[in-house]
C-alpha cells in the first residue's frame, strides 16, 4: 500500500486495521457502529481534508 501510494503521488495519512470479522454491529438508537478499527479511521477525517 505504501509503495502504491508513493507511485501515485498520494500522501498516505495512515494505515488502519479493522478486524471485525463477523459484521457491523450497529447501535440503531445511538446511531453508532461498534467497530474500533473503523472508528479509528474515521476520527482523523474531521481534521484533515481528504481528496480520495
Backbone as JSON Lines, residues from 0, in Angstrom:
{"i":0,"aa":"X","n":[0.83,-1.19,0.0],"ca":[0.0,0.0,0.0],"c":[0.87,1.25,0.0]}
{"i":1,"aa":"X","n":[1.92,1.25,0.83],"ca":[2.8,2.42,0.89],"c":[3.45,2.69,-0.47]}
{"i":2,"aa":"X","n":[3.95,1.65,-1.12],"ca":[4.61,1.81,-2.42],"c":[3.62,2.3,-3.48]}
{"i":3,"aa":"X","n":[2.41,1.75,-3.46],"ca":[1.39,2.15,-4.44],"c":[1.05,3.63,-4.28]}
{"i":4,"aa":"X","n":[0.86,4.06,-3.06],"ca":[0.52,5.47,-2.82],"c":[1.67,6.37,-3.26]}
{"i":5,"aa":"X","n":[2.89,5.95,-2.98],"ca":[4.06,6.74,-3.39],"c":[4.12,6.85,-4.91]}
{"i":6,"aa":"X","n":[3.89,5.74,-5.62],"ca":[3.89,5.75,-7.08],"c":[2.82,6.7,-7.65]}
{"i":7,"aa":"X","n":[1.68,6.78,-6.97],"ca":[0.58,7.62,-7.43],"c":[0.75,9.08,-7.03]}
{"i":8,"aa":"X","n":[1.74,9.35,-6.18],"ca":[1.94,10.71,-5.7],"c":[0.96,11.1,-4.61]}
{"i":9,"aa":"X","n":[0.41,10.11,-3.95],"ca":[-0.57,10.35,-2.89],"c":[0.1,10.43,-1.54]}
{"i":10,"aa":"X","n":[-0.44,11.25,-0.65],"ca":[0.05,11.36,0.72],"c":[-0.73,10.37,1.58]}
{"i":11,"aa":"X","n":[-0.1,9.29,1.97],"ca":[-0.74,8.28,2.8],"c":[-0.73,8.78,4.24]}
{"i":12,"aa":"X","n":[-1.91,9.0,4.79],"ca":[-2.03,9.53,6.14],"c":[-1.69,8.47,7.18]}
{"i":13,"aa":"X","n":[-2.24,7.3,7.01],"ca":[-2.02,6.23,7.98],"c":[-2.58,4.94,7.4]}
{"i":14,"aa":"X","n":[-2.25,3.84,8.03],"ca":[-2.83,2.55,7.66],"c":[-3.63,2.07,8.86]}
{"i":15,"aa":"X","n":[-4.87,1.74,8.62],"ca":[-5.76,1.32,9.7],"c":[-6.14,-0.14,9.52]}
{"i":16,"aa":"X","n":[-6.46,-0.78,10.6],"ca":[-6.82,-2.19,10.58],"c":[-8.16,-2.36,11.3]}
{"i":17,"aa":"X","n":[-9.09,-2.98,10.6],"ca":[-10.41,-3.24,11.19],"c":[-10.6,-4.74,11.21]}
{"i":18,"aa":"X","n":[-10.54,-5.34,12.38],"ca":[-10.58,-6.79,12.49],"c":[-11.95,-7.32,12.89]}
{"i":19,"aa":"X","n":[-12.99,-6.57,12.62],"ca":[-14.33,-7.04,12.94],"c":[-14.72,-8.1,11.91]}
{"i":20,"aa":"X","n":[-14.52,-9.34,12.26],"ca":[-14.69,-10.44,11.32],"c":[-16.17,-10.72,11.0]}
{"i":21,"aa":"X","n":[-17.03,-10.67,11.99],"ca":[-18.43,-11.06,11.76],"c":[-19.13,-10.09,10.83]}
{"i":22,"aa":"X","n":[-19.61,-9.01,11.35],"ca":[-20.24,-7.97,10.53],"c":[-20.36,-6.72,11.38]}
{"i":23,"aa":"X","n":[-20.88,-5.67,10.79],"ca":[-21.03,-4.42,11.51],"c":[-22.03,-4.58,12.65]}
{"i":24,"aa":"X","n":[-21.65,-4.09,13.81],"ca":[-22.56,-4.08,14.95],"c":[-23.08,-2.65,15.07]}
{"i":25,"aa":"X","n":[-24.33,-2.47,14.77],"ca":[-24.91,-1.14,14.74],"c":[-25.81,-0.92,15.94]}
{"i":26,"aa":"X","n":[-25.58,0.16,16.67],"ca":[-26.46,0.58,17.74],"c":[-27.4,1.6,17.12]}
{"i":27,"aa":"X","n":[-28.56,1.16,16.72],"ca":[-29.5,1.99,15.98],"c":[-29.94,3.21,16.79]}
{"i":28,"aa":"X","n":[-30.19,3.02,18.07],"ca":[-30.67,4.13,18.89],"c":[-29.63,5.23,19.0]}
{"i":29,"aa":"X","n":[-28.36,4.87,19.14],"ca":[-27.3,5.87,19.29],"c":[-26.67,6.24,17.95]}
{"i":30,"aa":"X","n":[-27.08,5.57,16.88],"ca":[-26.51,5.76,15.55],"c":[-24.98,5.59,15.59]}
{"i":31,"aa":"X","n":[-24.53,4.52,16.27],"ca":[-23.1,4.25,16.4],"c":[-22.77,2.88,15.82]}
{"i":32,"aa":"X","n":[-21.57,2.77,15.29],"ca":[-21.08,1.49,14.79],"c":[-19.98,1.03,15.73]}
{"i":33,"aa":"X","n":[-20.13,-0.18,16.28],"ca":[-19.19,-0.72,17.25],"c":[-18.06,-1.46,16.53]}
{"i":34,"aa":"X","n":[-17.21,-0.72,15.86],"ca":[-16.04,-1.3,15.18],"c":[-14.87,-0.37,15.44]}
{"i":35,"aa":"X","n":[-13.96,-0.81,16.28],"ca":[-12.85,0.04,16.73],"c":[-12.0,0.51,15.55]}
{"i":36,"aa":"X","n":[-11.63,-0.39,14.65],"ca":[-10.79,0.0,13.51],"c":[-11.45,1.04,12.63]}
{"i":37,"aa":"X","n":[-12.73,0.88,12.4],"ca":[-13.46,1.85,11.58],"c":[-13.51,3.21,12.28]}
{"i":38,"aa":"X","n":[-13.77,3.21,13.57],"ca":[-13.82,4.47,14.33],"c":[-12.46,5.16,14.33]}
{"i":39,"aa":"X","n":[-11.37,4.38,14.47],"ca":[-10.02,4.96,14.45],"c":[-9.72,5.59,13.09]}
{"i":40,"aa":"X","n":[-10.26,5.02,12.03],"ca":[-10.04,5.55,10.7],"c":[-10.87,6.83,10.48]}
{"i":41,"aa":"X","n":[-12.08,6.85,10.97],"ca":[-12.97,7.99,10.75],"c":[-12.58,9.21,11.58]}
{"i":42,"aa":"X","n":[-11.99,9.02,12.74],"ca":[-11.67,10.13,13.65],"c":[-10.83,11.22,12.99]}
{"i":43,"aa":"X","n":[-9.74,10.91,12.28],"ca":[-8.93,11.98,11.68],"c":[-9.64,12.73,10.55]}
{"i":44,"aa":"X","n":[-10.7,12.18,9.99],"ca":[-11.36,12.82,8.87],"c":[-11.96,14.18,9.24]}
{"i":45,"aa":"X","n":[-12.23,14.4,10.51],"ca":[-12.82,15.67,10.92],"c":[-11.78,16.8,10.92]}
{"i":46,"aa":"X","n":[-10.48,16.44,10.91],"ca":[-9.47,17.48,10.98],"c":[-8.55,17.53,9.76]}
{"i":47,"aa":"X","n":[-8.76,16.64,8.79],"ca":[-7.9,16.56,7.62],"c":[-8.77,16.59,6.37]}
{"i":48,"aa":"X","n":[-8.4,17.4,5.4],"ca":[-9.14,17.43,4.14],"c":[-8.69,16.24,3.29]}
{"i":49,"aa":"X","n":[-9.62,15.4,2.89],"ca":[-9.33,14.2,2.11],"c":[-9.84,14.41,0.69]}
{"i":50,"aa":"X","n":[-8.98,14.13,-0.29],"ca":[-9.38,14.24,-1.69],"c":[-9.84,12.92,-2.25]}
{"i":51,"aa":"X","n":[-9.34,11.82,-1.73],"ca":[-9.67,10.5,-2.23],"c":[-9.96,9.57,-1.08]}
